[in-house]
Amino acid sequence: MGERFERHRQPWNADELQKLHTLAKKGMPLKAIAKALTRSEESVKDRAKADGLSIAKLR
């Protein structure tokens, strides 16, 4: 199974959102963004979609 995240279901704060937007605009892949934010890939993907961001499809 994948990594366990202690922050399960925690709300996003302003700093995390800013970092998500910055990293997504730089073209970082989903896996790298998730690791940088210590969030699951699914969580990052869902939040990016909600904010209208596109994330690089690189693996």
Summary of the structure (lengths in Angstrom):
residues: 59
radius of gyration: 10.6
end to end distance: 17.6
largest distance: 30.0
contacts: 127
relative contact order: 0.21
helix: 51%
strand: 3%
